[in-house]
């Protein structure tokens, strides 16, 4: 029997759900499930997960898990969900989960092959890439920017983006050598922040730094040759934090653009920290100082 897709713009009525559940248990060839890796949609899911070029051309990326799907749907970015048969049977008891959800049913065996996670939750989906204006990110009043150069580790990048949201960063600029921000591991590590933190990938990274300096944005570079930052007078007003490659740090050209080279005070013989850890410490120190100024202004 040819592979067919079950269109689920609206979940079937309760009686139909029970029938479908029974059909899936008894008749795996009912035609209601995607059951082949050759299905065009499954092929595209695999392509989107593996190829940055495909993500860029289609303007789509893939997310997994209930939380990521729900946030994508609430943000209006979710295109289509793909649900394993086991997940569907479990959620059939609460059919409101599927209301106004465009989804396809997939056999468990196919879902396990296409998923990028070791222990999948049974639901994944295609999501539109958020669109952000570079000018709005750069020209925002009192912008608090994170400027990333050559961050290659996907887990680090995703963690940095997630932390940036928590610290109140208003925008992230990445150079073209950073890990692809839309690859599955990065997206997973953001825990949904990918939908909310404005970002822009820029080939002319140095050009962006030059522009920021012309509009009065003070640039602080995390650097081994730096000095300990001022704990009360840094990171105020319009500013940007420069974070470099996990192994090599910032390039000489990027470093030369900074107004101040700073380092995190450390005890013992430790010379440097993981890029995500260092970025987190500096972002939250900046957030602390900025919050004090705002609180004083409100008094």
N, C-alpha and C positions, 0 to 999 in steps of 0.2 A: 504494500500500500504506500502511496506517495506520502511524504512527510507534509503534514498540514500544521498551520499555526492557529491557535485559539485566540481570537480577538476578544479582549476583555475590557473595553471601554467602561462598561458597567458590569459588576459582578452578577451572575445569574441569581435567580431567586433561590430561597433556601432549599426548595424541593429539587431544583436543578443541581445545586451544590452536592446534595446527597447522592444523586444519580451519578454525577461526574466522579465523585470520590469512589463510588462503587465500580464504575467503569475503569478507573485507573488501577484499581487493585486487581480486578479480574481480567481485564482486556488491555494489555499494554499496547496493542495495535489499534486502539480505538480511533486514531487519527486526530485526537484532540491535543496531543503534545508534540513539541519539536523533539524528534528522536534521532537526529543525524547531525554529525559534525559538518556535513556538506550543505546543511540549510544555510541559505544566504545570510540570514540574520546572525547565526552563530559564527559564520566565517567573519562577518564584519566585527562582531564583538571581540573575537580573537585578534583581528587586525588592529583595532583601536587600542587594545591593551599593549600590543607589542611595538607599534610603529608611531613615532612622533609625527611623521609626515602625514599619516592618515588622520591623526587627531587634528592637525592643523588644517588639512584640506576640507575635512567635514565639519570642523568647528564643534566636535563632540569629544567627550572622554567618558570613561567607564567608572562607575562607583559600585561598591558592594556593601551590603548590610542594611538593616532596617533604618538605623539612624541617618546614614548618608542618603538613603533613598527618600526618607521623609523630609529631610531638610532641602533636598533638591526639588521635591514636589512643592513644598511650601514656598520656595524661592521662585517658582515658575520656570525652573530650568530643566526639569525632568522631561525627557522625550519619550522613553518607553522603559518599562520594567520587564525583567525576565525572572520567572519564579519556578523553582524546582517543584516537582510533584509532591515531595514530602512537606515542604513549606506550605504549599497550597492546602494540603489535607489538614495540616495543623491549624491554619488560619481560617479554614472553612467554618469553624465553630464561631468565628467572629467575622462574618462577611463584610462588615463595614470597613475593614481594612482595605478592601479592594474598590470601594466606591470612588468613581471618577479617576480610576487608575488604568491607564492603557498598558496592558501587560500581555505577555506570552507565557504559556506553560512549557516547561522543559523537563525531560526525564532526568532523574537523579544522576544517571551515569553521564549524560552529556553535560549537565551542570558542573559536575566534578572535574570534567576535562577542560571546561572553558574558564573556570574560576581562577583567580590569581592568588587566592588565600588557601592556607593549609586546612583550616576548619571553617568552611563557608557557612554563612547563615541561611543560604537558600534563596537569596534575592539579590539581584544586581540590576543595573540599568545604564542607559545611555543618557548623558547630560550635556546640555549646551554649554559651551565655554562662556563664562561671564565676560562682558565687554566693559573695559574701563578706559577712560580718557587720560592719556599721559599728561596733558596740560592741566587737567583738574587735579591730578595727583601732585604735580610739581608746584602748582600755583596756589594751593590751599593755604589760607591764612594760618599761621602757627603750625605748619605741617610738621609732623613727627615721622620722619622717613627712615626706612631700613634699606641700605644699599648693599646688595650682595654681589660679590665677584668670585666666580669659579667655585661655588659651593657644589660639589660633585655628588655627595652621598645623599640619596633620596630620603632616607630616614631623617638625616640632619635637616634637610630643607623643609620637609613637612613639619617637623617639630618647631623649627624657627618660625614658620608661618603661623602655627597654632599659638605659640608664645607671643608673637607680635600682636595678635588680636587681643590677648589677655592684657598686654601692656599698653594698649591704646595707640599702637602705631597706626598712622593714617594712610600709609601707602608703602608698597615694597617695589623697588626697582631691581631687576636681576640682569646681569650681563648674559650674553648669548652662550657662555661656556658653563653656566650653571646646569644642574640636572634639569631635565624637562619637568616643569611644574605640574604637568597633567598626567604623568605616568602613574600607574596604580599605587605604588608604594608611597610616593609623595602625597597623593590625594588621601590615602588612608591615614597617613601620619598627621594630616592637618585636622582630622576629626571634625570636619565641616567648616573650618575657617576659610577654606578655599572659596566658599560661596560669599564670604563677607568682607575679606580684607582686599582692598583694591591693589592690584599688582600690574606690572608692565615689564615685559622682556625687551631689552633694548640692545641692539648691536653696537651702537655708538655710546658705550657706557661712559667714557671719558667726556664726551660731548655733553651728556646729561649732568655730570658733576660740574662742568664749567658753567652750564646754565644755572644750576642751583646757586653757585657762588654769586652770579650776577644779580640774582633776586634776593640776596641777603640771607641765604640758608647757610648756617654754620655747620661745617663738616667735621666729624670726629671719627678718627680711624683707630680701630683696635690694632695695636702694633707692639711687638716686643721691645722696640726702641722708644716706646712712649713713656709718659710719666703718669703717676696716679692722678686720676681725675679729681677735680674740685667737687666736693660732696654737697655743695650748696649753690654754686654759680654756673654749673655746666648744663648743657642740654635744654636751655630755656629758649623760648621763642621758636622761630623756624630753624629746625636742625635735622641733621641726618647722621646715622651711624653706619660706618663702613666696616663690613665684615668680609674677610678674605678666605681663600682656599684652606681646607682642613690641614693640609700638609705644608704648603708654602706661604700661606698668609696672603696679604695684598700685594699686587704688582707694584713695582716702583712708580709707574705712572699714576696709578690710583692713589698711592700714598702721598705723592707730591701735591695732590689736589686738596688734601686735608688741611683744615685750619689748625687742628690739634691732633697729635698722636697720643693716644691714651692706652693705659694698661690696667688690668685688674690687680689690686694688691693681693699677693699670695705669700703664704708662709712656706717654710721648708725649701726644698730644692726644685719644686715644680716650676717649669718655665712657661708653660702654656696650658690652655684648657681646650676641650672639644669645642668646635665652632658653635654648635647649638647651645652649649652651656655658657660659653662666653657671651654670645649674643643675648641670651636670656638675662644674665646678670646686668649687662649694660642697658638693655631695654627697660628693665624694672627699676634700675637706678635712675634712669631718665624719667620714667613715669613718676617715681617718688618725688623727684625735685619739681617736676612740672605741677604735680598735684598740690604741693605745698604753696606754690605761687598762686594757683587758682583758689585755694582755700583762703589765703590772705586777702585776695581781691574781693572775696565774698563777704568778708567780715565788715 
